């Protein structure tokens, strides 16, 4: 019964809790036991909150038995990426200088999960400050892919995706600054949404007005993503883009109702000149056929004009330099070589370069808006090949079907960075497996603030295939 509970979705757990078929104490005990068994194999946690979680579970059970009002996620376990502040629980940002940092307040997303009755299991791994697409750090070592110990989990929300994919927790708070939710979601075969700008307030970001990073949900099912969105969304005074935002009904709106007749999907396999693995291309072709069978009109779009990594890098590396230059000067021996190299690259970006990148960001937004006048949804592979080797170096080469390329970011995830900069909602969904049994993801992009329709389309696509019953083989 213990592992059976671990394999249930949050939506199913919610129904069972409401019916008193299962208690929050049973669920929390089961997932904590699984986390402790699998942690040595996967290394997806920096901190586990066993005692605190069990205390919260007992209180959640008391409220049920007393007939008190229950929150949307009452008694359901979740994890939080260790970039996201958690009151009273250490938050390290994946960095040795912050190994003992304990916030005195929650990030807005965490506070809302608590208010909805969800139970925090622990803090999942991230590379230092979420600054790369892989998941290792001098603080905790490497996080392994749920499907293969020889592969990376992807990053920077690798721990979140692995915890969900392995059945440790049905819900995870992640974050995404250039693909950090969608890349590990694709690597581990789960659902990773980067919502529209402002839908979930980001209370920690220092540049709220120029922000292109997001606090996000990671789940196994689209319905569970909708539950998390319902709990975490809505305006907050800390985030200017959230102010005035209406309270949407994600749970009902994201149900797989109707079909895709009357919807146009524009697709592109890769930006011009970028490689795609044959297995990924084949799975993407099958996924497009599924969307077409649901009634969508599918049409190819050109791949020119999506060489955005230099723009993304100028903006992000400059922000990182402003944030971390003093930290690097004071604690350089405790930080990874990769992190220090990225800060050094930022010294080559002038103020004029940065402002030009911001101009280019606006131009990219307008280009996507023009595309969206002719299409309801954009579709492309989330990443160009499946999970990279466990010891991959961000500054090393990347191999795709025997061909070697020098730049990891633009070669592996050219399609995730654009939508951080434009603010359009983008979701990675499982769409198959490669010849080695590693998950493959498709990315769907919705209209600006068309998050609910994007989730409805995603739910229909999810229901059109039979992947939810497939789990990784784990020693635990």
BASE-791725 format. One record per atom (N, C-alpha, C, CB): residue in one letter; x, y, z. Coordinates in steps of 0.2 Angstrom, whole numbers, plus 5000, padded with zeros to 4 digits. Glycine has a CB too. Example, Ala and Ser with C-alpha at 12.3 -4.5 7.8 and 13.67 -1.06 7.14 Angstrom:
<sites>
A506649725039A506249785039A506649845039A505749785045S506449895035S506849955036S506450005039S507049975029
</sites>
This chain:
<sites>
X500449945000X500050005000X500450065000X499550005006X501050065003X501550125004X501750144997X502150105008X502050104993X502250134986X501650144982X502650074983X501050114983X500450134979X500250204980X499850084981X500350224986X500150294987X500650344984X500150314995X501250324984X501850364980X501650374973X502450334981X501350324970X501250324963X500550364961X501250254960X500150384966X499550424964X499650494963X499050414970X499250524958X499350594957X499050634963X498950614950X499250694963X498950744968X498150744967X499250814967X497950744961X497250744960X496850684963X497050744952X497150624962X496850564965X496950564973X497250504962X497550584975X497650594982X497050644986X498350614984X496950694982X496450744985X495850714985X496450804980X495550674980X494950644981X494950594986X494750604974X495450554987X495450504993X495450535000X496050454992X495850585000X495850625007X495150645008X496350685007X494850675003X494150705005X493650655007X493950744998X493750595004X493350535005X493550495011X493250484999X494050525014X494350485021X494550415019X493850485026X494750405013X494950335011X495750325013X494950325004X496050385014X496750385016X496950445019X497250375009X497350445024X497550505028X498150535026X497550485036X498250605027X498850635026X499450605030X498850705028X499350575035X499850545039X500150485035X499650525046X499750445032X499950385028X500250405022X499250345026X500050455019X500350475013X501050505014X499950535009X501050555019X501750585021X502250535023X501650635026X502050485027X502450425029X502750385023X502150385034X502350375018X502450335013X502950375008X501850315009X502850435007X503350475002X503950485006X502950535000X503950505012X504650515016X505050445016X504450535023X504750395017X505050325016X505350315010X504650265018X505050335004X505250324998X505850374996X504750334992X505750434999X506250484998X506950465001X506050555001X506850435007X507450415011X507850355007X507350395018X507350305004X507650245001X508050274994X507150204999X507750314991X507950334984X508550394984X507450354980X508550424990X509050484990X509750464989X508950514997X509950404991X510650384990X510750374982X510850324994X510250344979X510350334972X510250394967X509750274970X509750434969X509650494965X509950554967X508850504965X510050564973X510350634976X509950694974X511050634974X509250694975X508850744972X508650794978X508250714969X508850784984X508650824989X509350854992X508250794995X509250924994X509750954998X509550945006X509951024997X508950955007X508650955014X508050915014X508551025017X507950865018X507350835019X507050855026X507350755020X506350865026X506050895032X505550845035X505650955030X505850785037X505450725039X505050745045X505850675041X505350765051X504950785057X504450835056X505450805063X504650885053X504150945051X503550915047X504451005048X503750885042X503150855037X502650815041X503450815031X502950765045X502450725049X502050765054X502950665053X502350815057X501950855062X501350895058X502450905065X501550915052X501050945048X500550895045X501350985041X500750835044X500250785042X499750765048X500650725040X500050765054X499550745059X499050805060X499950735066X499250865060X498850925060X498350925055X499250985060X498550905049X498050895043X497550845044X498450885036X497750785047X497250735049X496750755054X497650675051X497050795059X496650815064X496050865062X497050855070X496250905057X495750955054X495250915050X496051005049X495450865047X494950825043X494450785048X495250765039X494750755053X494250725058X493850775062X494750685063X494050835062X493650885066X493150915062X494150935069X493150905055X492650935050X492851005049X492050925053X493451025050X493651095048X493751105041X494351115052X493651165038X493751185031X494451165029X493651255030X494451135023X495051105020X495351145014X495051035018X495951155013X496251195008X496251155001X496951215009X496351184996X496351144989X496851084989X496551194984X497451094993X497951044992X498051004999X498651064990X497551005003X497550985010X497850915011X496850985013X498450915014X498750845016X499150815010X498250795017X499250855005X499650824999X500350854999X499350854992X500850804998X501550824999X501850854993X501950755000X502250904994X502650934988X503350954990X502251004987X503750964986X504450984987X504551054984X504950934983X505051094986X505251154984X505951154982X505051214989X506151184976X506851194974X507151234979X506851224967X507851224980X508151254985X508451324983X508751214987X508151354978X508151424976X507651464979X508151444969X507051434981X506451464983X506451464991X505851424981X506351524994X506351535001X505851495005X506251605003X506051465010X505551425014X505651445022X505651355013X505151475025X505251495032X505451445036X504551535034X506051455040X506251405045X506551345042X505651385049X506651335035X506951275032X507551305028X506451235028X508151275029X508651305026X508651305018X509351265027X508851365015X508851375008X509551395006X508251435006X509851355002X510551355001X510751384994X510851295001X510251394990X510351414983X510851364979X510551484983X510951304982X511451264979X512151284980X511351254972X512351334984X512951364985X513251354992X512951434983X513851334992X514251324999X514151385003X514951304998X514251445001X514251505006X513551515009X514351565002X513051475006X512351485009X512151415012X511851505004X512651375014X512451305016X512051315023X513051265017X512051365027X511751375033X511251425033X512251385039X511051445027X510551505027X509851475028X510551535020X509451515033X508751495035X508351555034X508751465042X507951555029X507551615028X507051625034X507151615022X506851685035X506351705040X505651715037X506451765045X505551705031X504951705027X504851665021X504851785025X504251645019X504151605013X504151655007X503551565014X504351625001X504251654995X503451644994X504551614989X503151694990X502451694989X502151624987X502251744984X502551594982X502251534980X502251474986X502751504974X502751474990X502751434995X502251445000X503451434999X502151515002X501651535007X500951515004X501651605008X500851514998X500151494995X500051414995X500051524988X500651384994X500551304995X500351285002X501251274992X500751325007X500551305014X499851325015X501051345018X499651385013X498951405014X498451355011X498851475011X498651325006X498151275003X498151205006X498351264995X498651205011X498651145015X499151095013X497951105015X499551105008X500051065006X500651055011X500351084999X500950995011X501450985016X502150975013X501350915019X502651015015X503351025012X503750965014X503651085014X503950925010X504350865011X505150885012X504350815006X505350935008X506050945008X506250995002X506450885007X506851015002X507151054997X507551024992X507551115000X507351024985X507750994980X508351024977X507250974974X508750984974X509351014972X509351064966X509850954970X509851104966X509951154960X510651164960X509551224962X510951184954X511651204953X511651274957X511851204946X512251304958X512351364961X511851414958X513051384961X511351444962X510951494960X510551484953X511351564959X510551414952X510151404946X510451424939X509451424946X511051424939X511451464933X511651414928X512051494936X511351354928X511551304922X511051254921X512251274923X511051224915X510551174913X510751104915X510551174905X511251094920X511451034923X511351034930X512151014921X511450984934X511250984941X511750954945X510550954942X512250994946X512850974951X513151044954X513350934947X513451034960X513651084964X514151064969X513051124967X514651104971X515151084976X514751064983X515651134977X514151094984X513851084990X513551014990X513251134990X513250984985X512950914986X513150864981X512150924985X513550884976X513750834971X513250834965X513750764974X513150774962X512650774956X512050744957X513050734951X511550764954X510850734954X510750684948X510250784955X510550624949X510550584943X509850574940X510750514946X509850564934X509150564930X508750504933X509250544923X508150514934X507650454936X507650394932X506950484937X507850404926X507750344921X508450314920X507450364915X509050344922X509650314920X510150354925X509850324913X510550314929X511050344933X511650374930X511250294938X511650354923X512250374919X512150444916X512450324914X511450464917X511250534914X511150584919X510650514909X511250644916X511050704920X510350714921X511350764917X510150744927X509350754928X509150814923X509250774935X509650854921X509450914918X509450964923X508850914914X509451034921X509451084926X509151144924X510151094929X509051194928X509251194935X508751164940X509451264937X508151144938X507651114942X507651034942X506951144941X508351014942X508350934941X508150904947X509050924940X508250924953X507950884959X507250884959X508250924965X506950944957X506150944957X505950894952X505951014955X506150884946X505950844941X506050764943X506250854934X506650754946X506750684948X506350664954X507550684950X506250704958X505750684964X505050674961X505750744969X504850704957X504150694954X504150634950X503950754950X504650624945X504750564941X504850504944X505250574936X505150504950X505250444954X504750424959X505950444957X504250464959X503650444964X503750464971X503550374964X504250514972X504350534979X503850584981X505050574979X503650634976X503150684978X502750694971X503450744981X502050704972X501750724966X501850794963X501050704967X502050834968X502050904966X502750934968X501450944970X502950984964X503651014965X503651084963X504250974962X503851134967X503951204965X504651204962X503951254971X504651224956X505351234953X505451304951X505351184946X505851324946X505951384944X506251384937X506451434948X506251434933X506351434926X506651504923X505751404921X507251504922X507551564919X507751564912X508151594923X507751504909X507951494902X507751424899X508751504901X507451394904X507251324902X507251274908X507651294896X507451304914X507651264920X507051224923X507851314925X506451234921X505951184923X505851144917X505251224924X505751164911X505651124905X506151074903X505451164899X506851094904X507351044902X507350984906X508051084903X507350994913X507350934917X506650894916X507450944924X506150924915X505450894914X505550844908X504950944913X505850874902X505950834896X506450774898X506250874891X506950784902X507450734903X507150684907X508050764907X506650694911X506350644916X505650624915X506450674923X505350644909X504750624907X504150654912X504750554907X504150714914X503650744918X503350804914X503850754925X502850844917X502550904915X502950964918X501850904916X503251004914X503551064917X503251124913X504251064916X502951164917X502651224914X503051294916X501851234916X503151334911X503351404913X502751444911X504051424909X502451474915X501851514914X501951574911X501451514921X501451614909X501551684907X501751724913X500851714904X502151774911X502451824915X501851854920X502851884912X501951854926X501451884931X500951834934X501151934928X500851774931X500351734933X500451704940X500251674928X501051684942X501251674948X501751724950X501651594949X501651764956X502051814958X502751784960X501851854964X503351824958X503951804959X504251854964X504451804953X504251834971X504351884976X505051894978X503951864982X505551854975X506251854977X506651894971X506551784978X506451894965X506851924960X506951994961X506451914953X507652014960X507852084962X507652134956X508552084962X507652114950X507452164945X506752134943X507952154939X506252164946X505552134945X505252164938X505052164950X505552224936X505252244930X505552214923X505352324929X506252204924X506552164918X506552094919X507252194917X506152064923X506251994925X506051944919X505751984931X506451894919X506251844914X506351774917X506751844908X506351774924X506351704928X505651694931X506951704933X505551634932X504851614935X504851564940X504451594929X504451564945X504351514950X503751474947X504151544957X503851404946X503451364942X503251294945X503851344936X502751264942X502551194945X502951144940X501851184944X503051084944X503251024940X502850964943X504051014941X502550934939X502050874941X502150814936X501350904941X501750764937X501750704932X501150714928X501650644936X500650754929X500050754925X499850834924X499450724928X499450844919X499250914917X498750934923X498950914910X498350884925X497850904930X498150924937X497350844932X498750894938X499050914944X499450984943X499650864946X499650994937X499951064936X499351114937X500251064929X498751104935X498251154936X498051164943X497651124932X498151114947X498051114954X498551164957X498051054958X499151154955X499651194958X499551274956X500351174956X499451274949X499251344947X498751384951X499151344939X498251344952X497651374956X497851394963X497051314957X498351354966X498551374972X499051434972X498851314976X499451434967X500051484968X499851554964X500651454965X499351554960X499251614955X498951664959X498951594949X498851724956X498551784958X498951834960X498151764964X498751894960X499151954961X499451954968X498752014960X500051994969X500452004975X500752064974X500851944977X500852104979X501152174979X501852174977X501052214986X502152114978X502952114977X503052114970X503152054980X502652094965X502752074958X502352124954X502652004956X502552174951X502152224947X501752184941X502652274944X502052134938X501752104933X501152064935X502152054929X501052044941X500552014944X499952054946X500751964950X500052114947X499552164950X498952174945X499852234952X498352164947X497752174943X497652104939X497852224938X497952054941X497851984937X497251954940X498451944938X496751934936X496151904938X496251834941X495651894932X495851814945X495951744948X495651694943X495651734955X496051654939X495751614934X495551544937X496251604929X495151504934X494951444936X495351394932X494151424935X495951374935X496351324931X496151254931X497051334934X495851234937X495651164938X495151144932X495351154945X494551184932X494051174927X494251184920X493451214928X494651244919X494851264912X495351224909X495151334912X495751184913X496251144910X496051074909X496851144915X495451054911X495150984909X495150974902X494450984912X495250904900X495350884893X494650884890X495650824893X494350944889X493650944886X493650964879X493250994890X493250934875X493150954868X493750924864X493151034867X493950954859X494450934855X494850994852X494150894849X495250984847X495651044844X495451064837X496351024844X494751054836X494551074829X494451154830X493851044828X494751184824X494751254824X495351284827X494151284828X495851244830X496451274832X496951254827X496551234839X497451304826X497951304822X498651294826X498051364817X499051244824X499651234828X500251244823X499751164831X500651294824X501251304820X501851274823X501451384819X502251224819X502751194822X503451204818X502551114822X503951184822X504651194819X505051144823X504951264819X505451104819X505851054822X506451084826X506051004817X506751134822X507351164825X507451234822X507951114824X507751274826X507951344823X508451324817X508351384828X508551364812X508951354806X509651334808X508951424802X509851284806X510551264807X510651224813X511051324807X510151214817X510251174824X510151104823X509851204829X510451054826X510350984825X509850964830X511050944827X509550904828X509050864832X509150794831X508250884830X509150754836X509250684836X508750654833X509350654843X508850594829X508350564825X507750534829X508650504821X507950514835X507450484840X506950544842X507750454846X507250604843X506850654845X506350674839X507250714848X506650684833X506250704827X505750654826X506750704821X505850584827X505350534826X504750544831X505650464826X504950554837X504450564842X504050624841X504750564849X504350674839X504050744838X503550734832X504550794836X503750694827X503250684821X502650644823X503650644816X502750594828X502150564830X501750604835X502350504835X502050654839X501650694843X501250744839X502150734847X501450764833X501150814829X500550774826X501550844823X500650714824X500050674821X499550664826X500350604819X499650654833X499150654838X498750714839X499550634845X499150774838X498750834839X498350844833X499350894839X498550824827X498150824821X497550784821X498550804815X497650724824X497050674825X496550704830X497350614828X496750754835X496350784839X495950844836X496650814845X496050854830X495750904826X496050964824X495150924829X496750974826X497051034825X497351034818X497651034830X497351094815X497651114809X498451124810X497351174805X498851084808X499551084809X499951114803X499851014811X500351164804X500751194799X501451214801X500351254797X501951194796X502651214798X502751284798X503051174793X503151314802X503351384802X504151384801X503151414809X504351434798X505051444797X505551444803X505251504793X506151424803X506551414808X507051474809X506951354808X507051524804X507451584805X507351624810X507451614798X507851664813X507651714818X507651694825X507051754816X507851634826X507751604833X508451594836X507351544833X508951624834X509651624837X509651674843X510151634831X509351654848X509251704854X509751694859X508551694856X510151644859X510551624865X511051684867X511051564864X511351724862X511751774864X511351834867X512051804858X510751844865X510351894868X510151874876X509651904865X509951814876X509851784883X510451794888X509551714883X511051774885X511651774889X511851844891X512151734885X511751894887X511951954888X511551984894X511852004882X510851964894X510451994899X510551954906X509651984897X510651884906X510651844912X511351854915X510551774910X511851854911X512551854914X512651924917X513051844908X512351974914X512452044917X512152044924X512152094912X511552014924X511152014930X511551974935X510451974929X511851914933X512251874938X512851914941X512451804934X513151944936X513751984938X513552034944X514052024932X512952074942X512752124947X512552094954X512152154944X512352034954X512151994960X512651964964X511551944958X513151934960X513651884963X514351914963X513551824960X514551964960X515251984959X515551994966X515252054956X515252024971X515552024978X515551954981X515152074982X515051914980X515051844983X515651804980X514451814981X515751814974X516351784970X517051804973X516251794963X517051874974X517651894977X517851874984X517651974977X517251864988X517351844995X517451774996X516851874999X517051734991X517051664992X517251624986X516351644995X517651644982X517751614976X518051544976X518351654972X518351524982X518651454983X518051404984X519151454989X517451434986X516951384988X516451374982X516551414994X516551414977X516151414971X516451374965X515951484969X515951344961X516251304956X516551344950X515651264953X517051304947X517351334941X516851354936X517851284938X516351324935X515851334929X515551404931X515351284929X515351414938X515051474940X515451534939X514751464947X516051524941X516551584940X516651594933X517251564944X516751544929X516851564922X516251604919X516851494918X515651584921X515051624918X515051694921X514351594921X515251704927X515351774929X515851814925X515551774937X516451774924X516951814920X516751834913X517551764919X516251794910X515951804903X515651874904X515551754901X515251884909X514851944910X515252014910X514451944916X515952004911X516352064911X516452094904X517052054914X516252044899X516352064892X515752104889X516552004888X515152104893X514552134891X514552204894X513952094894X514552254889X514452324891X513752344893X514752374886X513652404895X513052434897X512652434890X513052494900X512952454885X512652464878X512452394876X513152504873X512852344876X512752274874X512052254878X513252234876X512052264884X511452244888X510852284886X511552264896X510852344884X510252384882X510052354875X510352454882X510552344871X510352314864X510052244865X511052304860X510252204870X509952144871X509252154873X510352104876X509052204877X508452214879X507952244873X508452274885X508252284869X507952294863X507752234859X508352344858X508252194858X508152124854X507652084858X508752084854X507552084864X507052054868X506352074866X507152054875X506252144865X505652174863X505452154856X505652244864X505952154852X505852134845X505652054844X506552144841X505952014849X505751944849X505051934851X506251904853X504851974856X504151974859X503651984853X504052014864X503852044849X503352064844X503352014838X503552134841X503951974837X503951924832X503451864834X504651904831X503551844840X503051794842X502351814842X503251774850X502251874844X501551904844X501251894836X501551974846X501751914832X501551904825X501351834823X502051934820X501751784825X501651714824X500951694827X502251674826X500851724833X500251704836X499651734833X500351724843X499651784829X499051804825X498851754820X499251874821X499251704818X499151654813X499051584816X499651654808X499251574823X499251514826X499051514833X499951474825X498651464836X498451464843X499051444847X497851424843X499351394844X499951354848X500551354844X499651284851X501151354847X501751334843X501951274846X502251394844X502251234842X502551164844X503251154842X502051104842X503651124846X504351104844X504651054850X504851174844X505151024848X505450984853X505751024859X506050934851X505651004865X505851044871X506651044871X505651004878X506950994870X507650984869X507850944863X508050964876X508450954860X508650924854X508850854854X509150964850X509050834860X509250764862X509050744869X509950744860X509050684871X508850664877X509350684882X508650584878X509350664889X509750684894X510450674893X509550644900X510850724894X511650724893X511950674898X511850794894X512550654897X512950614902X512950644909X513650604899X513050604914X513050634921X513650674922X513050574926X514150674919X514750714920X514850764915X515350674920X514250784911X514350834906X514550904909X513650844903X514950934905X515251004907X514851054903X516051004906X514651104906X514251164903X514751194897X514051214907X515351194898X515851224894X516151174889X516351264897X515951104890X516151054885X515751054879X516150994889X515950994875X515550984869X514950944870X516050954864X514450944865X513850904866X513850864860X513250954867X513650794861X513650754855X512850734854X513950684857X512650744847X512050724845X512050684839X511650794843X511850624840X511850564835X512550564831X511350584829X513050564836X513750554833X514150614831X513750504828X513750674830X514050734828X514150774835X513550774824X514750814835X514950844841X514850924839X515750834842X514550954844X514451024844X514751064850X513751044844X514951124849X515451154854X515051194859X515851204851X514351214858X514051254863X513451214866X513851324860X513351204872X512851164875X512151204874X512951144882X512151264877X511551294877X511151304870X511651364880X511451334865X511051334859X510951274855X511451384854X511451224857X511351164853X510851114856X512051124853X510751114863X510351074867X509651104868X510651054873X509551164870X508951194871X508851264868X508851194879X508851264861X508751324858X508051354859X508951324851X507551304860X506851324860X506551344867X506451264858X506951344872X506651364879X506751434880X506951314884X507351454879X507551524881X507151584878X508251534878X506851574871X506451624869X505851644873X506251604862X505551594876X504951614879X504951634886X504451554879X505651634889X505751664895X505751744894X506451644898X506051754888X506151824886X505451864884X506651834881X505051824881X504451854878X503851844883X504251814872X503951804888X503351794893X502751754891X503151864895X502851724885X502251674883X502351614887X502351664876X501751584889X501751514892X502051464888X501051494895X502451414891X502751364887X502751304892X503451384885X502551244889X502551184894X502851124890X501851164895X503251084894X503551024891X503150964893X504351014894X502950924889X502550864890X502950804887X501850874886X502850744891X503150684888X502850664882X503050634894X503250644877X502950624871X503250554868X502950674866X503650524872X503950464870X504650444873X504050464862X504950394870X505650374873X506050364867X505550314878X506750374869X507250354863X507450284864X507850404864X507850264860X508050194859X508350164865X508550184853X508650204870X508950184876X508450194882X509550224878X507750204880X507250214885X507250274889X507350154890X507550324887X507550394890X506950434887X508250434889X506650474892X506050514890X506250564884X505750544896X505750584880X505750634875X505150684877X505750604868X505350754876X504850804878X504650844871X505050844883X503950864871X503750914866X503550974870X503150884862X503751034867X503551094870X503051124866X504151144870X502451144870X501951184867X501951254870X501251144868X501851304866X501851374868X501151404866X502451414864X500851444871X500251464870X500251544869X499851454877X499651574868X499551644867X499751674874X498851664866X500051734873X500251774879X499651774884X500451844877X499751754890X499251744895X498651704893X498951814897X498851654889X498351604887X498451534890X498351594879X498651544896X498951484900X498351424901X499151504907X497751444902X497251394903X497151354896X496551434905X497051394891X496951354885X497551314883X496851404879X498151334885X498751294884X498751234888X499451334885X498451234894X498451174898X497851134896X498251194905X497351154893X496751114890X497051074884X496151154888X497451104880X497751074874X498251024877X498151124869X498651034882X499050994885X498750924887X499551024890X498150944891X497750884894X497550844888X497250914898X497250864883X497050824877X497550784874X496650874872X498150814874X498750784871X498950724876X499350824870X498950744882X499150694887X498650624887X499150724894X498050644886X497550594886X497550544879X496850614887X497850574874X497950544868X498450484867X498050594862X498850484873X499450434873X499450404879X500150474872X499850344880X499750304886X500450304889X499550234884X500650354892X501350364895X501250364903X501750424892X500750384906X500650394913X500850334917X500050424915X500650274914X500850214918X501550184918X500350164916X501950224914X502650204914X503050234919X502950214906X503450194923X503850224928X504550204927X503550204935X505050244930X505750214929X505850164934X506250274931X506350114932X506550064937X507050084942X506850004933X506950084948X507350114953X507450064958X507050174956X508150064961X508250014966X507850014972X509050014967X507650074974X507250094980X506650064980X507250164981
</sites>
